[in-house]
Amino acid sequence: MVGEGEVYFFPAGHILEYPEPARHLEFNPAYALQQLMDAIQRVAEAGAVSGESRHST
């Protein structure tokens, strides 16, 4: 658990949970962040092309 004002490092693959509303500033290696954004883009485009939606209405 990380508290207010603390600095932290979590390796790739971590999942952050915020039990309360929070403000934070996170720095990521640019290359790793770009890989993530590229993967999200591919998944979004694949869903748009196939017409699939993971949200129920």
SULPE-V758033 format. One record per residue. N is the residue number from 1. RES is the residue in one small letter. OMEGA is omega in whole degrees, 0 to 359 (999 if undefined). BURIAL is 1 if it has 24 or more other C-alpha atoms within 12 Angstrom, else 0. D_CENTER is the distance of its C-alpha to the mean C-alpha in Angstrom with 1 decimal. Layout:
<<N:RES:OMEGA:BURIAL:D_CENTER> <N:RES:OMEGA:BURIAL:D_CENTER>>
This chain:
<<1:m:179:0:18.2> <2:v:181:0:17.7> <3:g:181:0:20.0> <4:e:177:0:20.6> <5:g:181:0:21.4> <6:e:174:0:20.3> <7:v:182:0:18.6> <8:y:172:0:16.4> <9:f:174:0:15.1> <10:f:179:0:12.9> <11:p:180:0:13.2> <12:a:178:0:10.8> <13:g:181:0:9.6> <14:h:177:0:9.4> <15:i:179:0:8.3> <16:l:176:0:9.0> <17:e:179:0:11.3> <18:y:182:0:13.2> <19:p:179:0:16.7> <20:e:174:0:17.7> <21:p:185:0:16.6> <22:a:171:0:15.4> <23:r:178:0:15.1> <24:h:177:0:13.5> <25:l:185:0:13.4> <26:e:176:0:11.0> <27:f:179:0:12.3> <28:n:173:0:11.0> <29:p:185:0:13.5> <30:a:182:0:13.8> <31:y:180:0:14.5> <32:a:178:0:11.5> <33:l:179:0:9.2> <34:q:176:0:11.6> <35:q:179:0:11.5> <36:l:182:0:7.9> <37:m:177:0:8.8> <38:d:180:0:12.1> <39:a:178:0:11.0> <40:i:179:0:9.3> <41:q:180:0:12.5> <42:r:180:0:14.7> <43:v:179:0:13.6> <44:a:180:0:14.1> <45:e:179:0:17.4> <46:a:178:0:18.5> <47:g:180:0:18.2> <48:a:181:0:20.0> <49:v:183:0:22.7> <50:s:181:0:23.3> <51:g:181:0:23.2> <52:e:175:0:21.1> <53:s:177:0:19.0> <54:r:180:0:17.1> <55:h:176:0:18.0> <56:s:181:0:21.4> <57:t:999:0:23.8>>
